[in-house]
C-alpha cells in the first residue's frame, strides 16, 4: 500500500485547505454577520474537512479488503479514484455553503458514521478472527480425522508423518494450570479487595492498591524467569523431592502459582472498584438493623457486587487460559495426562506457538492443527463468557 501514501497525504492537505476555505466562504456568504447563518462557520469548515477525508478513507478500506481477498495491488487508477473522491467532496461542500445550509447536521452525520464504524471494529475483528480460524480448521480436518483430534489421549506431532494430534492432554494441562492459578489468585485478590474497600484507611489504601496494581505491569517473561529460577527450584527442593512427587523444577504447580501472582491485581483491583460502587445506604441499613461489619460484607455487600466480581474472575480466567510465557518457562512442554501437580505439562497456547514457529510446511496437518487448537480455545472462552453472563443477569435482577 506504499503507492497510496502520496494521494492520502494530498487528501489530508486538501482537507486542511478546505477547512479554512469553508470558514472564509461562510463568513463571506454571511456578509460579516454570522447571525444570518443557520450553522456557524466552524461547523461549515468541519463539514468540508470531513467530506474531503471520509469518502477516500472508506475507499481505501474497501480496496484493502478487496486486495486481501484477491491479492491485488494499488495502481495509478485507484490513486486517481481516491483523489477524485476527496476533490469532489471538498468542492460539493464548498458549493453548498449558504445561509440556510445545515452544515452542523451534515457534520454530525459524518461523525456518527465514524462512531458507528469505530464501535463495529471489535465485532468485525472478532468475525475476522473466527472466520480465519474456521477456514484453516476445515483444511486441517480435511487431512486429519476430527475424532482422533478430540478424543485421542496422545500428542505426538511429527512433520514427517504418522502424527498423533490429540487435544485432550493439552486441554488437561491448560485447565490444570488455570485452576491452580485461580485457586491462588481469586481468594487472595478478593480478600485484598474486601480489606482495602471496607477496612483499610485512606492512607493505607493509597499505598497498598497501587502496590498491588504494579504486579499487572510486570512483563510475563519476567514472571516466567521468576518461575524458572526461583519458584520452580524452591517447590522441587521443599515439596516435590521430599514427598517423592518429582525431581523437575518445571511443573504445573510452578506455573500455576506464578500465574496466580500475576492474576491477583486483575481480581483485586476490579473487585475493589465494584465493591466500592455498592451504595453506602445498603451498608448503613444492614448495620442499623444490628448486623456486624463482617455480616454486612457477607450478606449485603458481596451479593450486591457479585455480578462484577464474577466478571473480574472471568477476566482472570481468560488471562490464565491464554498465557504462554509463564507456562513455557514454568511448566515445560511435555503433553501428558497426570494428576501430579509437580510434573511438567504444557498448554494449548504453548503448542500453538510451537507448531507455527520454525521452517514448517504451512499446508501440513502438523501446522494447521494450531488453528484447530485456537478455535477450540476460543469456544471454551466463549463458553466462560456465556456462563458469566448468566450469573450476572441472575443476580443483577435480585439486587438492583
CORBELLIN-V305687 format. One record per residue. N is the residue number from 1. RES is the residue in three letters. PHI is phi in whole degrees, -180 to 180 (999 if undefined). NEAR is the number of other C-alpha atoms within 10 Angstrom. Layout:
N|RES|PHI|NEAR ; N|RES|PHI|NEAR
This chain:
1|UNK|999|10 ; 2|UNK|-66|7 ; 3|UNK|-69|13 ; 4|UNK|-88|15 ; 5|UNK|-62|11 ; 6|UNK|-64|12 ; 7|UNK|-63|19 ; 8|UNK|-67|19 ; 9|UNK|-64|11 ; 10|UNK|-65|14 ; 11|UNK|-63|25 ; 12|UNK|-63|16 ; 13|UNK|-64|15 ; 14|UNK|-65|19 ; 15|UNK|-65|25 ; 16|UNK|-65|17 ; 17|UNK|-64|15 ; 18|UNK|-63|27 ; 19|UNK|-59|24 ; 20|UNK|-73|18 ; 21|UNK|-64|18 ; 22|UNK|-65|27 ; 23|UNK|-64|20 ; 24|UNK|-67|16 ; 25|UNK|-66|18 ; 26|UNK|-63|27 ; 27|UNK|-65|21 ; 28|UNK|-67|14 ; 29|UNK|-63|16 ; 30|UNK|-76|19 ; 31|UNK|65|13 ; 32|UNK|88|10 ; 33|UNK|-116|11 ; 34|UNK|-70|16 ; 35|UNK|-68|11 ; 36|UNK|-81|15 ; 37|UNK|-90|20 ; 38|UNK|-70|15 ; 39|UNK|-120|20 ; 40|UNK|-69|20 ; 41|UNK|-57|25 ; 42|UNK|-62|18 ; 43|UNK|-72|21 ; 44|UNK|-63|32 ; 45|UNK|-64|29 ; 46|UNK|-65|24 ; 47|UNK|-62|30 ; 48|UNK|-66|32 ; 49|UNK|-62|28 ; 50|UNK|-69|23 ; 51|UNK|-64|26 ; 52|UNK|-81|30 ; 53|UNK|-92|23 ; 54|UNK|-65|19 ; 55|UNK|-59|17 ; 56|UNK|-62|23 ; 57|UNK|-64|16 ; 58|UNK|-64|12 ; 59|UNK|-65|15 ; 60|UNK|-64|20 ; 61|UNK|-64|11 ; 62|UNK|-64|12 ; 63|UNK|-68|16 ; 64|UNK|-62|17 ; 65|UNK|-66|13 ; 66|UNK|-64|13 ; 67|UNK|-65|14 ; 68|UNK|-67|11 ; 69|UNK|-82|9 ; 70|UNK|-110|9 ; 71|UNK|80|9 ; 72|UNK|-73|12 ; 73|UNK|-126|14 ; 74|UNK|-65|15 ; 75|UNK|-135|11 ; 76|UNK|-65|11 ; 77|UNK|-64|9 ; 78|UNK|-66|17 ; 79|UNK|-62|18 ; 80|UNK|-65|12 ; 81|UNK|-63|15 ; 82|UNK|-62|24 ; 83|UNK|-63|20 ; 84|UNK|-63|16 ; 85|UNK|-63|20 ; 86|UNK|-65|27 ; 87|UNK|-66|20 ; 88|UNK|-63|15 ; 89|UNK|-62|23 ; 90|UNK|-65|26 ; 91|UNK|-66|16 ; 92|UNK|-63|13 ; 93|UNK|-69|22 ; 94|UNK|-69|22 ; 95|UNK|-65|10 ; 96|UNK|-79|15 ; 97|UNK|-75|25 ; 98|UNK|-139|19 ; 99|UNK|-65|19 ; 100|UNK|-101|11 ; 101|UNK|-73|16 ; 102|UNK|-93|18 ; 103|UNK|-64|26 ; 104|UNK|-61|19 ; 105|UNK|-64|14 ; 106|UNK|-64|19 ; 107|UNK|-64|20 ; 108|UNK|-66|15 ; 109|UNK|-68|14 ; 110|UNK|-60|18 ; 111|UNK|-65|15 ; 112|UNK|-61|12 ; 113|UNK|-62|13 ; 114|UNK|-65|13 ; 115|UNK|-66|11 ; 116|UNK|-63|11 ; 117|UNK|-63|12 ; 118|UNK|-64|11 ; 119|UNK|-71|11 ; 120|UNK|-88|12 ; 121|UNK|-60|11 ; 122|UNK|-61|11 ; 123|UNK|-66|11 ; 124|UNK|-65|12 ; 125|UNK|-64|11 ; 126|UNK|-61|12 ; 127|UNK|-62|12 ; 128|UNK|-62|12 ; 129|UNK|-63|14 ; 130|UNK|-63|15 ; 131|UNK|-67|13 ; 132|UNK|-62|13 ; 133|UNK|-73|21 ; 134|UNK|-63|16 ; 135|UNK|-60|12 ; 136|UNK|-71|20 ; 137|UNK|-67|21 ; 138|UNK|-63|15 ; 139|UNK|-62|18 ; 140|UNK|-65|22 ; 141|UNK|-71|16 ; 142|UNK|-73|11 ; 143|UNK|-111|13 ; 144|UNK|-137|19 ; 145|UNK|-66|11 ; 146|UNK|-66|16 ; 147|UNK|-67|10 ; 148|UNK|-68|14 ; 149|UNK|-69|20 ; 150|UNK|-86|13 ; 151|UNK|-120|13 ; 152|UNK|-73|15 ; 153|UNK|-99|17 ; 154|UNK|-130|19 ; 155|UNK|-122|19 ; 156|UNK|-148|11 ; 157|UNK|-72|17 ; 158|UNK|-146|12 ; 159|UNK|-69|13 ; 160|UNK|-96|8 ; 161|UNK|115|10 ; 162|UNK|58|10 ; 163|UNK|-83|15 ; 164|UNK|-115|17 ; 165|UNK|-116|25 ; 166|UNK|-80|22 ; 167|UNK|-86|23 ; 168|UNK|-59|20 ; 169|UNK|-61|23 ; 170|UNK|-72|27 ; 171|UNK|-63|21 ; 172|UNK|-62|20 ; 173|UNK|-62|27 ; 174|UNK|-62|24 ; 175|UNK|-69|16 ; 176|UNK|-66|21 ; 177|UNK|-63|30 ; 178|UNK|-65|27 ; 179|UNK|-63|17 ; 180|UNK|-64|21 ; 181|UNK|-62|28 ; 182|UNK|-70|25 ; 183|UNK|-62|14 ; 184|UNK|-88|19 ; 185|UNK|-81|28 ; 186|UNK|-65|23 ; 187|UNK|-62|14 ; 188|UNK|-65|19 ; 189|UNK|-65|27 ; 190|UNK|-70|23 ; 191|UNK|-64|16 ; 192|UNK|-63|23 ; 193|UNK|-65|26 ; 194|UNK|-63|20 ; 195|UNK|-65|14 ; 196|UNK|-66|22 ; 197|UNK|-87|20 ; 198|UNK|-112|16 ; 199|UNK|-121|12 ; 200|UNK|-70|15 ; 201|UNK|-78|11 ; 202|UNK|-58|11 ; 203|UNK|-68|8 ; 204|UNK|-65|11 ; 205|UNK|-63|15 ; 206|UNK|-66|12 ; 207|UNK|-96|10 ; 208|UNK|-72|14 ; 209|UNK|-64|18 ; 210|UNK|-62|12 ; 211|UNK|-65|12 ; 212|UNK|-69|19 ; 213|UNK|-69|16 ; 214|UNK|-60|11 ; 215|UNK|-59|16 ; 216|UNK|-72|16 ; 217|UNK|-92|10 ; 218|UNK|-78|11 ; 219|UNK|-61|11 ; 220|UNK|-64|18 ; 221|UNK|-66|14 ; 222|UNK|-68|12 ; 223|UNK|-60|23 ; 224|UNK|-63|24 ; 225|UNK|-65|16 ; 226|UNK|-62|18 ; 227|UNK|-66|30 ; 228|UNK|-70|25 ; 229|UNK|-92|15 ; 230|UNK|-110|13 ; 231|UNK|-68|21 ; 232|UNK|-58|27 ; 233|UNK|-60|18 ; 234|UNK|-64|15 ; 235|UNK|-64|20 ; 236|UNK|-65|23 ; 237|UNK|-75|15 ; 238|UNK|-91|10 ; 239|UNK|-116|15 ; 240|UNK|-63|22 ; 241|UNK|-67|14 ; 242|UNK|-61|11 ; 243|UNK|-91|10 ; 244|UNK|69|10 ; 245|UNK|-101|14 ; 246|UNK|154|19 ; 247|UNK|-125|17 ; 248|UNK|-100|18 ; 249|UNK|-77|27 ; 250|UNK|-89|29 ; 251|UNK|-158|31 ; 252|UNK|-62|29 ; 253|UNK|-63|27 ; 254|UNK|-61|35 ; 255|UNK|-64|33 ; 256|UNK|-65|28 ; 257|UNK|-67|23 ; 258|UNK|-67|25 ; 259|UNK|-65|30 ; 260|UNK|-61|25 ; 261|UNK|-60|20 ; 262|UNK|-65|27 ; 263|UNK|-85|26 ; 264|UNK|-54|26 ; 265|UNK|-66|30 ; 266|UNK|-63|25 ; 267|UNK|-80|29 ; 268|UNK|-69|28 ; 269|UNK|-66|22 ; 270|UNK|-66|20 ; 271|UNK|-65|28 ; 272|UNK|-62|25 ; 273|UNK|-63|15 ; 274|UNK|-70|21 ; 275|UNK|-65|24 ; 276|UNK|-65|17 ; 277|UNK|-79|14 ; 278|UNK|-66|16 ; 279|UNK|-57|11 ; 280|UNK|-64|10 ; 281|UNK|-62|9 ; 282|UNK|-68|14 ; 283|UNK|-67|16 ; 284|UNK|-62|13 ; 285|UNK|-65|13 ; 286|UNK|-66|18 ; 287|UNK|-66|14 ; 288|UNK|-66|10 ; 289|UNK|-85|8 ; 290|UNK|103|10 ; 291|UNK|-74|15 ; 292|UNK|-79|12 ; 293|UNK|-57|15 ; 294|UNK|-67|11 ; 295|UNK|-65|13 ; 296|UNK|-64|18 ; 297|UNK|-66|18 ; 298|UNK|-70|12 ; 299|UNK|-103|13 ; 300|UNK|-123|17 ; 301|UNK|-68|24 ; 302|UNK|-64|18 ; 303|UNK|-60|18 ; 304|UNK|-68|23 ; 305|UNK|-94|22 ; 306|UNK|-59|19 ; 307|UNK|-56|21 ; 308|UNK|-69|23 ; 309|UNK|-65|24 ; 310|UNK|-60|18 ; 311|UNK|-62|19 ; 312|UNK|-66|24 ; 313|UNK|-66|23 ; 314|UNK|-63|21 ; 315|UNK|-60|17 ; 316|UNK|-64|24 ; 317|UNK|-65|24 ; 318|UNK|-63|19 ; 319|UNK|-65|17 ; 320|UNK|-69|25 ; 321|UNK|-64|22 ; 322|UNK|-91|18 ; 323|UNK|-73|20 ; 324|UNK|-124|22 ; 325|UNK|-64|20 ; 326|UNK|-63|26 ; 327|UNK|-69|33 ; 328|UNK|-59|23 ; 329|UNK|-87|23 ; 330|UNK|-99|32 ; 331|UNK|-109|31 ; 332|UNK|89|23 ; 333|UNK|-132|20 ; 334|UNK|-87|19 ; 335|UNK|-91|24 ; 336|UNK|-148|18 ; 337|UNK|-105|16 ; 338|UNK|-157|14 ; 339|UNK|-92|11 ; 340|UNK|-74|14 ; 341|UNK|-72|21 ; 342|UNK|-101|25 ; 343|UNK|-103|23 ; 344|UNK|-75|25 ; 345|UNK|-141|30 ; 346|UNK|-143|28 ; 347|UNK|-127|30 ; 348|UNK|-63|26 ; 349|UNK|-64|22 ; 350|UNK|-63|21 ; 351|UNK|-73|22 ; 352|UNK|-61|19 ; 353|UNK|-65|13 ; 354|UNK|-66|12 ; 355|UNK|-77|19 ; 356|UNK|-103|17 ; 357|UNK|-104|10 ; 358|UNK|92|8 ; 359|UNK|-86|6 ; 360|UNK|-121|12 ; 361|UNK|-81|12 ; 362|UNK|-67|11 ; 363|UNK|-89|12 ; 364|UNK|-81|16 ; 365|UNK|-63|26 ; 366|UNK|-66|25 ; 367|UNK|-93|22 ; 368|UNK|-65|24 ; 369|UNK|-62|26 ; 370|UNK|-61|24 ; 371|UNK|-73|23 ; 372|UNK|-65|25 ; 373|UNK|-64|20 ; 374|UNK|-64|21 ; 375|UNK|-66|20 ; 376|UNK|-62|18 ; 377|UNK|-64|19 ; 378|UNK|-63|17 ; 379|UNK|-65|12 ; 380|UNK|-63|14 ; 381|UNK|-63|18 ; 382|UNK|-62|13 ; 383|UNK|-62|12 ; 384|UNK|-62|16 ; 385|UNK|-65|16 ; 386|UNK|-65|12 ; 387|UNK|-64|13 ; 388|UNK|-64|19 ; 389|UNK|-64|15 ; 390|UNK|-63|13 ; 391|UNK|-63|16 ; 392|UNK|-61|18 ; 393|UNK|-67|11 ; 394|UNK|-63|12 ; 395|UNK|-85|15 ; 396|UNK|-66|16 ; 397|UNK|-65|8 ; 398|UNK|-79|9 ; 399|UNK|-112|12 ; 400|UNK|-100|6
